[in-house]
Amino acid sequence: MAVTEVILKENIPGLGAEADVVKVRRGFARNFLVPQGKAYEVTPANLKRLNLLKGKRAEREARELNEAEELARKINKVKLEFTLETGETGKAFGSVTAKDIEDKLLAETEIKIDRHRIRLERPIKESGEIEVPIQLHADVTATLKIEVKAHTPAPKEPEAEAKDSKSKTRKRTKTTAS
């Protein structure tokens, strides 16, 4: 198997980060990475460019880390409230999912978070206060406080139900053809 070394220009999942020197199969480098502008071939001139790429990578990573820390400070101050409908036995109808949290966070605070960053083990079905971790960066995790309240609709009165059922039923009469 013919392998070659390339210098990556950008992050490629499963392969490496920007400015990494990686070994890949020659065909993958020749047919995909280099023509797509995702990598350079390793040459003496390109090795000199490597320091420039490493500098850009360090700046970008520092900027992303600062942005994530600032966003984490905002999220740590937020407290969201959800109301779940429950039955007479206290069992919840539905649940609070990561998508619900994402939508409410955007609507109330205008903070846009991808729902995949919200770390819920399973949807929330019980009432109470819950702290939900949000992975903003590899090194930064924010904690969002969520309060889930149970709302049980008032049961109908038996007299009202009887009136409803009487008004809904109509008396049918038979007609005979002569």
C-alpha positions as CSV (number, residue, x, y, z in Angstrom):
1,M,0.0,0.0,0.0
2,A,1.4,3.3,-1.0
3,V,1.1,6.0,1.6
4,T,2.1,9.6,1.5
5,E,2.3,12.5,4.0
6,V,0.2,15.6,3.6
7,I,-0.2,18.8,5.7
8,L,-3.9,19.5,6.5
9,K,-5.2,23.0,5.8
10,E,-8.4,22.5,7.9
11,N,-9.9,20.2,10.5
12,I,-11.0,16.9,8.9
13,P,-13.0,14.6,11.3
14,G,-11.3,11.2,11.7
15,L,-8.1,12.4,10.1
16,G,-6.6,15.4,11.9
17,A,-6.7,19.1,12.7
18,E,-5.4,22.1,10.9
19,A,-1.6,22.1,10.4
20,D,-1.2,18.4,11.3
21,V,1.1,16.2,9.1
22,V,-0.7,13.0,8.5
23,K,-0.1,9.8,6.6
24,V,-2.8,8.9,4.1
25,R,-3.1,6.6,1.1
26,R,-1.6,8.2,-2.0
27,G,-4.9,8.0,-4.0
28,F,-6.9,9.7,-1.2
29,A,-4.4,12.6,-1.2
30,R,-4.1,12.8,-5.0
31,N,-7.8,12.5,-5.8
32,F,-9.5,14.1,-2.8
33,L,-7.5,16.1,-0.3
34,V,-5.2,18.1,-2.6
35,P,-7.8,18.9,-5.4
36,Q,-10.4,19.9,-2.8
37,G,-7.9,22.3,-1.2
38,K,-8.0,20.5,2.1
39,A,-4.3,19.6,2.2
40,Y,-0.8,20.4,0.8
41,E,1.7,17.8,-0.2
42,V,4.8,17.6,2.1
43,T,7.6,19.5,0.3
44,P,10.3,21.7,1.7
45,A,8.4,24.9,0.7
46,N,5.2,23.6,2.3
47,L,7.0,22.7,5.5
48,K,7.9,26.4,5.8
49,R,4.2,27.2,5.4
50,L,3.5,24.8,8.3
51,N,4.5,27.4,10.9
52,L,2.1,29.9,9.4
53,L,-0.7,27.4,9.6
54,K,0.2,26.5,13.2
55,G,0.0,30.2,14.1
56,K,-3.5,30.5,12.5
57,R,-4.6,27.4,14.3
58,A,-3.5,28.7,17.6
59,E,-5.3,32.0,17.1
60,R,-8.5,30.3,16.0
61,E,-8.4,27.9,18.9
62,A,-7.8,30.7,21.4
63,R,-10.7,32.7,19.9
64,E,-13.1,29.7,20.0
65,L,-12.1,29.1,23.6
66,N,-12.8,32.7,24.6
67,E,-16.1,32.7,22.8
68,A,-17.1,29.4,24.5
69,E,-16.2,30.7,27.9
70,E,-18.2,33.9,27.4
71,L,-21.2,31.9,26.2
72,A,-20.8,29.6,29.2
73,R,-21.0,32.6,31.6
74,K,-24.2,33.7,29.9
75,I,-25.8,30.2,30.0
76,N,-24.8,29.7,33.7
77,K,-27.0,32.7,34.6
78,V,-30.1,31.5,32.7
79,K,-32.9,29.5,34.3
80,L,-35.6,28.1,32.0
81,E,-39.1,26.9,33.1
82,F,-41.1,24.2,31.4
83,T,-44.6,23.0,32.2
84,L,-45.6,19.3,31.6
85,E,-49.2,18.2,31.5
86,T,-49.8,15.4,33.9
87,G,-52.6,13.0,34.5
88,E,-54.5,12.4,37.7
89,T,-51.9,9.8,38.7
90,G,-49.1,12.3,38.3
91,K,-47.7,10.6,35.1
92,A,-46.4,13.2,32.6
93,F,-47.8,13.4,29.1
94,G,-44.7,14.1,26.9
95,S,-41.3,15.2,28.0
96,V,-38.7,17.9,27.7
97,T,-36.1,17.1,25.0
98,A,-32.9,18.7,23.9
99,K,-34.8,20.3,21.0
100,D,-37.3,21.9,23.4
101,I,-34.4,23.3,25.4
102,E,-32.8,24.6,22.3
103,D,-36.0,26.3,21.1
104,K,-36.8,27.9,24.5
105,L,-33.2,29.1,25.0
106,L,-33.3,30.8,21.6
107,A,-36.7,32.3,22.2
108,E,-36.1,33.7,25.7
109,T,-32.4,34.6,25.6
110,E,-31.5,34.7,21.9
111,I,-28.6,32.3,22.6
112,K,-28.2,29.8,19.7
113,I,-27.0,26.4,20.8
114,D,-27.0,23.3,18.7
115,R,-29.2,20.6,20.3
116,H,-26.5,18.0,19.9
117,R,-24.3,20.0,22.4
118,I,-27.0,19.6,25.1
119,R,-26.1,16.5,27.1
120,L,-29.4,14.8,28.2
121,E,-29.1,11.2,29.1
122,R,-32.8,10.8,28.4
123,P,-35.8,13.2,27.9
124,I,-37.0,14.8,31.2
125,K,-40.3,13.4,32.4
126,E,-40.3,14.3,36.0
127,S,-40.9,17.7,37.7
128,G,-38.3,19.5,39.8
129,E,-35.1,21.5,39.2
130,I,-32.5,19.9,37.0
131,E,-29.1,21.0,35.9
132,V,-28.3,20.2,32.3
133,P,-24.7,20.2,31.0
134,I,-24.0,21.9,27.6
135,Q,-20.7,21.0,25.9
136,L,-19.6,24.3,24.2
137,H,-16.0,23.4,23.6
138,A,-13.7,20.5,24.4
139,D,-12.6,22.3,27.5
140,V,-15.8,24.3,28.3
141,T,-19.0,22.9,29.7
142,A,-21.9,25.2,30.8
143,T,-24.6,24.3,33.2
144,L,-28.2,25.3,32.4
145,K,-30.7,25.3,35.2
146,I,-34.2,24.0,34.2
147,E,-37.3,23.9,36.4
148,V,-40.0,21.5,35.3
149,K,-43.4,22.1,36.7
150,A,-46.3,19.7,36.6
151,H,-49.7,20.9,35.5
152,T,-52.7,18.7,36.3
153,P,-55.9,19.9,34.6
154,A,-58.8,20.1,36.9
155,P,-61.1,17.1,36.7
156,K,-64.5,17.6,35.3
157,E,-67.5,17.6,37.6
158,P,-69.7,14.5,37.3
159,E,-72.8,16.7,36.8
160,A,-71.2,18.5,33.9
161,E,-70.2,15.2,32.3
162,A,-73.8,13.9,32.6
163,K,-75.2,17.0,31.0
164,D,-72.6,16.8,28.2
165,S,-73.5,13.2,27.5
166,K,-77.2,13.9,27.4
167,S,-76.9,16.8,25.1
168,K,-74.7,14.8,22.7
169,T,-77.1,11.8,22.4
170,R,-80.2,12.3,20.3
171,K,-83.2,10.2,20.4
172,R,-83.7,8.2,17.2
173,T,-87.1,7.3,16.0
174,K,-88.1,4.7,13.6
175,T,-90.0,5.6,10.6
176,T,-92.0,3.0,8.8
177,A,-92.7,3.1,5.1
178,S,-96.3,2.7,4.2
